[in-house]
Amino acid sequence: MIRTTLLRCAGCILLALATLGIVDDRAWAARQEPIRIAFISNNAFDFWTIAEKGCQKAEKEFGVTVITRRPARGTPVEQRRIIEDLLTKGVHGIAISPNDALNQKEFLDEVASKVPLITQDSDLPPGSKRLCYIGTNNFEAGRSAGELVKKALPQGGQVMIFVGKLDVQNAIERRNGVIAALAGVATFDEASKLAAGSYPLKIGAFEVLGTRTDNADRAKCKSNAEDTLVKYPRIRCLVGLWEYNPPALLAAVKDAGKEGQVLVVGFDENEETLQGIKDGFVQGTIVQQPFEFGYQSVRILAAIAKGDRSVLPESGIQYVPHREIHRGNVDAFRQELKELKGK
């Protein structure tokens, strides 16, 4: 017990010195305690399986130990408990996709004063103490989803947007990106003003009925979609912005017997979404590169733990490009996924 405590204290001292650039890789190599990097998701869905594969690759390449955690219910309270436990165990860096970013900012800034902290997948508000953000440009990805809606409904029509929560930055940015594409506006601020208006939101040939949230509950998402299909019989497109949303929307459309009448536009690479594209009931999906979220997060935090801060992007942001998956490339993409997952 005493030896473990002493090693942990020594590790903390070296971490502080490394942060100041006083020690280098050789000092870290001489330690008996391994470098431990934590990677924390914002929910427990399958999207994170691929991100964890990236963590595993980086773990081997950079000689560190990676601890992955998925909050079962996807709440900020769970994330706090996970972080507090990890700090007690003496991790040397944390990568997190923060839930309720605005209200967690103060807590996460405090964490950042104790251990190197980066965000991945979803960012904190401007002015936070996180070292960098790694992930998708979610506003532009949302805009790409909006372009898919325009392809699905070239003459316009009624649209409903679905997402787990609107207190998560990536959800806000994606929703505003969809609205920006439909309205033909260029900036996030312009889209934000529109999104804050009265619903139904009439923009050009489109009528955005609203945004339905489900607290990261797939069953609730399906129920929301079922209600929408009954309440708005003229609706033409359902847009799901989180990984589990499109399959839930597709299930509701099938149960209502409206396949082909009401199209789905998706986000991420759930297998049911991809099959829906193949079958012609999902117009397309915008996919990220979660493998890179995991790999790059570990790469950067491992380097920082060893005293190398040159890995940090100057802007504080490292965007990972998104892609559009449609009927013409869905088979090739499915094969890519199998290879990533080692299947």
N, C-alpha and C positions, 0 to 999 in steps of 0.2 A: 504493500500500500504506500509506504513512504517513498520507495524507489519510483513508483508510477507517478506520484505527485511531483517529485523532483524533476522527472523527465518532462512532465507537462509544463512545469514552470520554465524549464530551460527552453522548451519549444516556444513558449510565449515570448521569451526574451529574444530568441532568434527571429521570430516573426516580426517583432517590432524593429529590430535592427535591419532585417531584410527590406521592410517597408521604407526605411530611410536610405536604403542603398548601401548600408555599411557592411553587409555580409553578402557572399555570393553562393553559387551552386555548391562549391566544395564544403562550405560550412553546413549546408543542408544535408549533403551526402554523409557527413560525419555523424549526423544525429542518429540515435537508435530508434527514435519514434518516427513512423512514416508520416508523410504529408497526407492529410485527409481533406478531401474536397467534398462539399455537400451540393447536391442538385435537387431542388425542390420544385415540384409541379404545382399547378393551381387546382387540379382535380385528379381523379383516378382513372380517367378514360384511356382507351387503347392508343390514342395519339402519342402518349408518352413512352410507349414501348420502344418506338424507333429512336426517340431522343436518348433513351437509356442505352441503346446499342452504340450510339455515338460516344456516350460517356465511357462505355467499356473499352472501346477502341483507344480513346485518349488515355485511359487509365494504364493500359499496357505500354503505350508509346512513351508516356512521360513519367512513368515510375511512381505513380501516386495511388492512393486508395480513394475510391469514389463511393460515397454513401448517397443513395437515391431514396427519396421520400415522396409519396403521393398522398395528400390529404383525402381521406375516404369520402368525406362529404363536401369537399371543396370550399371550406370556410376559412376566413382570415384567422379565426380563433385557433383552428387546427394548425395553420401555418405558424402562428406564434409559438404554440407548444412545441412543434417540431424544432423550430429554431432554438428555443431555450434549451431543449434537450441536447441539441448538437453543440451548442456553445459550451455546455457543461462537459461534453465529451472532448472538447478541444479541437474542433475543426479549424482548418487554416484558410478557408475560403468558402463562400456560399454563393450559389447561383439560384435565383428564385424567379418564378413567374407569379407576381404578387396579386392576390385577391384584394378587392377594396383598396386600390392603390392610394387614393386620396387620404383615407383614414388610417392607413398603415404607414404612411410616409414618415411620421415622427418616430414610430417604433423602429422602422427599418433604417432610418438615419442613425439611430442609437446603435443598432447592430453594426452599421458600417464604420462606426468609430472604434469598434472592438476587433473586427475581422474584415478583410477585403470582401466586398459585396458587389455583385453584378446582377443585373436583371436579364432574363431571357424570356422570349415568347411575348411578354407584356411588360411595359415599362412603368416607372414611377413618374409622377408629375415633374415638370421642370424645376430645377433647384434642389433636387434630392442629392444625397451624398453617395449614391451608388457610383461605382467607377466607370461602368459602361453598360450599354444595352446591346444584346445580341439577339437578332431575330428578324422577323418580317417587317417591312414597312406596311403596317396594317391599314393605313389610310389608302395607299395605292392598291393593296390587295383587295380592299373593299370596293374600290373603284372598278377593279377587274371583275369582281362579282356582279357589279352593276351593269357592266358591259355584257355579261352573260344574260342578264335579265332582258336587256334590249334585243339581244339575238333571239331569245325565247318569245318575246312579244314585240315584233317589229312595228305593230300598229298601236302599241301601248296597252294599258289595262290596269287592273287593280293588283296591288302587290302587298304582301304582309311580310315583315321581317321577324325572325325568331333567333333568340340567343339566350344563353344561360343567365347572364347578369349584365346590368349596365353600370356597375360600379368597378368594372375591370377595364383598364385603358384600351386593350386590344378590341374589346367589344364596341366601345364608343367609336374608335377610329374606323373599324370595319363598317359599322352602320352608317357613319357619316360618309364613308367612301362610296357606298351603294347610292346614297342620296345624291352625292356629287355627280356621279355618272349619269343618273337619270335626269338630273336638273341641268346638266351641262355646265356646272361651275367648276372652278379650278382649284380652290383652296379649302383646307380643313375649316377655317373660320367661316367661310361662306356657307359651307355645308352645315356647320354647327348652328348657324342662325336659322337655316331652313328646318333642321331637325328639332329645334326648340319651338317651332311654330305649332299651329293648331292642326289636329288630324281629323279627318283624312287630309293628307298633304297633297295638293294637286300641283304637279310639276310637269309641264308640257303635256304629253299624251298619257302620262302615268299618274296613278293615284295611290300613294303609299298610305295604307290604312293605319299603320302603327308599328310598334315593336313589342312583341310578346316575350316576356322572360319566364324562365322555369326553374331558377335556382339550381342549375346544373342537374336537373332531374329529367331523364329521357321520357319517362311515362307522362310527366307533366307537360313536356313539349308536345307529345302526341295529342294529349287532351286539348292543349291550346289550339293545335292545328284543326282538330275535329270541330271545336267550337267555331273557329274561323270559317271553315267550309260551310257550316250551317248558317252562320250569321251573314255571310257575304257570298251568296250563290253565284255572283258574277266574277269572283276572284279568279285570276289567271296564273298567278305565280307565287310560290312560297320560297322564301330565302332563309336558309339556315347558316348561321355564322360560326358555330362551334361544331366540332367533329361529330358528335352524336345527334345534332339537330337534323341534318338531311335524312338519315334513315328513319327517324321518328316522323318527319313530315311525309316521307314517301309511304310509310305504313298507314298514316291517316288518309292519304289520297287513295290508296288501294282499297281500304275498308269502305270508303265512300263511293267506290266504283268510278273514280274520276281520273284514272290513268290516261295521260295524253291530253285531257282537258285542262288540268291544272298541273303545270310543270314545276319542278323543284330546281333551285339553284343552290349549290352547296359550297362548303368549305371543308378542307382536309380530305383524308384518303381512307375513310371508313369503307370496308369491303362492300357493304350494302349500297353505299353511295355509288361506288364504281360499277356495281352490277346494274344499278338503276340507269347509269349513263349508257351502258351496253344495251339495255332493254329499250332505251329511248324515252324513259319517264323522267330522267334528270338531265337538264340541259347541259350541265357541266359543273365542275367543282374547282375551286382555287386551292392549290396545295402549297404547303410550306416545305421546309427542309428540316424537320425536327432532328434528324441525325446530326446535322451541323450545329443545331442549338446545343446539343449535348457535347459534341466533340470540341467545339470552339470555347464553350464555357470552361471545360476542364483544362484545355490548353492554356487559356489566359490565366486562370486562377493558379495553376501549377507554376507558371513562370513567375507570377507575382510572389507566390510563397517562397520562391528561390531567390528573390531579390531583383528580378528583371521586370521593370514596369514599361519597358519599351513596347511590349505587346499590346498595350492599351491603344485603341484608335484615338487619334487626335480630337475628333469630333465628339467622342464619348458614345458613338453609335456605330455598330457594325451590322449593317443590313445583310440579310440572307435572302436572295431573290426568291420570289414565288413563281408558280407556274399555273397555267390553265390546262385542265384535263377535260377533254371532250371525247366524243365518240370515235374520232379519228386517231387518237393516241392512247386511249384507255388500256388497250391490251399490252402495249409496250410498257406503260407505266406500272401495270400490275406485275409484270415480270421484274421490273426494277425493285418493287417493294419486296418481292419474294427473296431477291438476292440480299437486300438490306437486312431483312429479318433472319437470314440464314436458313430459309426453307427450301 
